[in-house]
Amino acid sequence: MAEEKDNSKLYIGGIILIAVVGVLILKGRETEHLGMQSAPTESTQAAFEAANAKRLATQNIFVE
């Protein structure tokens, strides 16, 4: 009589491996856009300064 090997541990290990690889791929794609955000910082800073100056002007607060 031939004995059958229990492959359930192999299947569970494969599923865990696929899940880990999938998470790593998704995490890599999630952070792709972060490298591109540094380009428009000058215009964002200028817009912030303009809005802050307008806010200060409406509150009659003078900054030296």
N, C-alpha and C positions, 0 to 999 in steps of 0.2 A: 504494500500500500504506500503510495507516494504522499509525503507530507506537504501541505500547502504552507507557504511562508506568509506571515502576517505583514501585509504591506501598508497597513493603516498609518503607521508612523511615518513611512515614506511619503504618503499622500498628504498628511498634515504638514510635514516639513516643506513639501513643495508649495502648498497653499501659503504658508507663512512667508516663504522666500518670494513668491510672486507679489504678495501684499507689500513687503518691505521695498522691493524694487519699484512697485507702482507708486508708493508714497514718495520715494526719492525722486522719481521722474516728475511727479506733480509739484513737489517742492521746488525743484529746479526751474520749472516753468513759471511758478508763482513769483519768483524773484528776478526773472529776466528783465522786467521793466525798471527795476531799481537803478540800474546803471545809466539809464537814459534820463533820469530826472534831474541831473545836475546841470544840464544845459540851460533851461529857462529860469535859473535862480536869480539872475540879474534883473530880468523883467519883473519877476515876482517881488523882489526886494524893492524895486522902484515903485511898484503899485502899492506895496505896504506903506512905504514912506509917504507917498502922496495921500493915501487914505488917513494915515495918522496925522499928517499936517492939517488936513481938512477937519478932522475930529478936534484937534487942539484949537483950531481957529474958531470953531463954533462954540467952544467952551470958554473962550477968552482966557486961555492959558498960554502964557508966553514963555518959551524955552530959550535960554541964552545959548 
